[in-house]
Amino acid sequence: MNISSSLASLISVPSDNIIYAVILFVIGLVLIVKGGDVFVDAATWIAEATGIPKFIIGATVVSFATTLPELLVSSIAAAKGQNDMAIGNAVGSVTANIGLIMSISVLCMPAVIKRSSVALKGSLMILAVAALFAFSYDLDLNLWQSIIMIAIFAVFMIENIISGKKSLSADSGEVEKTEHTGKQMALNIVKFLIGAAAVVVGADLLVDDGTVIARHLGVSEAIIGVTIIAIGTSLPELVTTLTAVAKKQSELSIGNIIGANIIDLTLILPICAFLSGGTLTVGKQSAFLDMPVCLLVIAIAIIPTLIFKKLSRWQGALMVCIYIGYVAVLVTNSSMHYLPF
């Protein structure tokens, strides 16, 4: 954490310069998106080269790597005492993933869904956000509540590994290593380190300069967290979704979004709580607006899908309308203050 702060400080600017803050914020977004892409590719290649089974790679390496931006942004924010931004980024990323990114996927291509493929993961996602909403009612997330969230995460990871094993063909029992040279391994290790460093520095820039932007705009860090930063850290999921839609593999993109959301809710926030000394203070906006909206769009995405075995355009249209309305409320309330937070 100190390393990232030191690196970011090399290009820091006076706190009253909004233009430079915006430029550095954009640089942070670019570092996160491009660094995350390099990190995922290198991590996957190294895992395959060392003989790790592909189902393990999919369940662990890729899942963690694709949520690294959200993890680092929220963790750095929590370590700096900026809890509103930490929670806003994690919950806002989930809301953006469903209300914006999944909606785009469904509007472009409605998907017929196998109930068995989404039942457990979808239920875990609903359980995670409902539990988080209930835990945050008294405006904090304590140690035992964090442990419960991590238990949900553990169930998700176990299910991922089990389903990955089942998907293996009968003749793929032996683990195949990717053929590689020492030069290729060294190159991918360098890419891995560069990608990770880029994400760390980018995350630090987002937190610091996002705070500067929030102060100049007269809005809370929570609003910056659930909008600009959340959408920015969700860009990898957006790229994955658009690629899957182009390849007519919308079900794959939906699975990736659900997996990323579960990690955001059940791993990132408990880590933030630990970094905050065991208890994470939750702001009123997060507890009484952000989380209910997150729960609403998730319920619209999952419950009808489990009943009718398909994700329809009406769901996508409704979710994106709710998301747009939610952002509009955040923006207008920052100046009109018609909500009690």
N, C-alpha and C positions, 0 to 999 in steps of 0.2 A: 504493500500500500504506500509506504514511504517512497519507494522507487518510482511508482507512477506519479506521485505528486512532484517529485524532483524533476522527472522528465517533462511533465506538463508545465512546470514553472519556468522552464527554459524559454517557452514561448508565451508566457503570461503577459497580460497587459494591465494598465491601470483599471481599477474597478469601476471608474466612472465613464469609460469609453465604450458606449453601446455598439458602435460600428465594429470595433475589433472583437468585441464579445460575440457578435453574430458571426463574424468570419471564423473565429476559433470554434464556435459551436458547430458550424457547418463542417469544418475540418475534422472535428470529433466524430460527426456522423459518418463522414467518408472513411475515416480510420476504422470505425467499428464495422461498417458494412464490408469493406474490402479486406480488412484484417481478419474478420470472422470467416470470410469465404476462403482465404488462404489457410487459416487455421483448421477449418473443417476438412478441406481436401488433404492437407498434410497429415492430420491426425488419422484420417481414414486409411491413407496409404501406409503409414507406419504400422497401424494395427494389422492390416492385411499382410504386410511384409513379415511381421513377426509371428504370423500363424494364428492370430486370434480369430475364432469363428465369426462368420459374417453376421450371424444373428446376435452375437454379443456386441459386435461393432454397432449394429443398428440400434440396439437397446440401450447402449451406454455411451459410446464415443460420440456418435452423431447427435443423440439426444442432448447430451451435455454441451457439446460444441455449439449447436445452433442456438442454445439459450445463454451462451456465455455473455453476450452484450448486456442482456437484462440483469444477469447475475452480478456482473462487475459494476454496472451503473448503480444498482440498488445497494450493493455492498459498500461501495465507496461513499455513497450518500449517507448511509447509516453510520459508517465509521466517522464521518464528519459531523454527525449530529443532525443531519438534514432528513429527518424521518419522513416528513411529508413527501419529499421527492422520492425517497426510497420506496415507500408504499405506493405512491402514485405511479411510478414507473412499472412496478410489478403488476398491479391490478389494472392499470391503464393498458399495458401490453396485452393482457388477456382480453380486455374489452375490445381493443383494436383488432386483435386476431380474429375474434368472432364477428363483431359488429361491422367491421370494414373488410378485412381480408377474406374471411370465409364467405361473407355476403357477395363479394365480387366473384368468387369461384362459383357460387350457386347461381347467381344471376346469369353468368356466362354459360354454365353447364350444370343443370340439375343432376343430382347423383342418386342412383339406386344403391342403397346401402344394405349390406348384410348385417342383420341385427346382431349376430354373434361377434362381428368385428368392431362394433361400436358400443355394445351394451355395457361392458365392464369399464372401459376407459371413459365413456360418456358419463356413466354413473359416478365414477371417481371424481371427474371434473366438477359435477354438480355438488357432490359431497364436500369437496375441497372448498369451493367458494361459499357454500352454505355454512360450513363450519367456521370459516374465516369471518363471515358476516356475524355469526352468533358470538364468536370469541371477541370481536371488536366492539360489541355493544357497550362495554364499559370503558372503551377508548384505550385499551392496551392489549397487547399480545404477550402473555407471560410464558415462562419456561415450559410448563406442563402442556399448555396449548400448542406450543411450538413442537413439542415431542409428538403430539397427536398428529400434527400436520406432516411431520417426517414419517410417521407410521403409514400414512396414506401414500406418501411418496414411495415407501418401500414396497407396498402392495403393487403399485404401478410398475416398478422396476421388475419385480418377480413375474408379474403377468407378461411383461414385455419379453423377458427371456424365455418363458414357457411357450408363448405363442411363436417366438422366433424358432425354437427347436421344432415345433410342430410343422412349420412351413418348410423345413428342410426336406429335400427329396430323399428317397430311400437309398440312393447311391451316393449321397454326399456325406457319409459318415466320417470320412477322413478330412482333417483340416488341411486345406491347400494354402501354401504360402505363395505370395506374389513373388515372381522371379525379380531379383534386383541386384544391382552392383553396390559396392561400398560407396561409390560416388553418389548414386541415386539416394541411398539412405542418408548420407550427410546432407545432401541438398534439401531433402524433405524435413530433416531435423531443423535446419536453418529456417526453412519456411514456417515450420511449426512455431519456432521461437519468435520470428518476426511477426507472424500473425497474432500470436498471443500478446506481444508487446504493443502492437498497434491497437488492439482492442482495449488493453489496459489504459494506455494514454488517451485514446478516444473517449473512454468512459469518464476519465478524470476531467477532460475538457468539457464534456456534456454537463457534468455536475456543477463545476465551477462557473462556467459561462452561462449555463441555464439559470443559475441563481442570479447572476448579474442581469440577464435579460428580464427575469421575473421582477426584479427590483425596479428596473427602468420602466417596465410596462405597468407597474402598480398592481400586479397579480401575485397570487401566492405561489410558492414553490410546488404545491400540490397540483395546481392547474398546469404548470409547465411540465410536471412529471407525467400526468395522465394524458397529455395531448402531444406536444412536440417531441419530448423524449421518448414516450411510449411508442409513438408511431415510428420514430427513427430507429429504435432498437428492434422494432418488428419488421423492418425492411427485409431481412433475410427470409422470413416466413412469406412475405409478399412476393419476393422473387421466386421462391420455391413453388408457391401457389400458381403464379402466372405460367411458370414452366410446365407444371402438371396439367393445367387447363389447356395449354397449347398442344400437349401430347395426349389430350383426352384421358387423363388419369386423375380426375377430380377427387376420387375416393382416396387416393394416396395423399393428396394435399390436405384433405380433411383430417386424415389420421395424424399427419405431421403437426397440424395446428393443435389438435386435442392433446397430443403428447407434450408439446411445448407449453401449453397452458397449465397442465398438471404440474410440470416442473416449476413454472413461475410461481404458482400458488403454494405448493407444498415444500419446496426446498429453499427458494430465494428469501421469502419472508422469514422463515425460522432462522436462516443465517443472519439476516439483518437484526433479528431480535438478539441473537447471541452477541453480535458486534456492538449492540447497544447496551450490553451489560445484563442480558437475560430477559429484559422486558422492552418491547417496542411500543412506544406511544403512538396511538392512532388518532389522527385529526378527525374532526367532525365531518368534514367533506368526504373523507375516505370512508368513514363508517356509515354515513347516512345518505350518501349520494353515489359515490363511485362503486362501492360493493353491491348495493341493490341493483344498479344498472347492469353491472357485470353478471350478477345472478340471473337477471331477466333475460338478457340476450343469450346466455348459455341455455336457459330453460327452453327458449324458443327454438334454439338450434338442435337440442338433443331430444326432448320429450316427444314432439311430433314425429321425429325421425325414427325413434324406437317403435312408435305405434304403427306408422304407415310404411316403414322400411324404405323411405326415400327422403332426400333433402330437396325441398321444392323451391321454386322461384319466389313464392309468396313469403317463405321464411326469410330468404335473402333480402327481399324488398323491405320487410318489416324490421329486420335487424339493422339494416343500413339507415332506415328512417329514424329508428331509436338512437343510433349512434350519432347521427347528425344533430338530432334534437338535444342530445346529451351535451355535445360540444357547444352548441348554441347557448344552452343554459349556463355552462361554465363561463363562457366569454361574456355574456350579458350580465351575469351575476357579479363578475369582477368589478363592474363599473356601477351597477344599479343596486347591488347588495339587497336583493329581495329575499334571499335565503339566509337563515341564521348562522352562516359560517362563511 
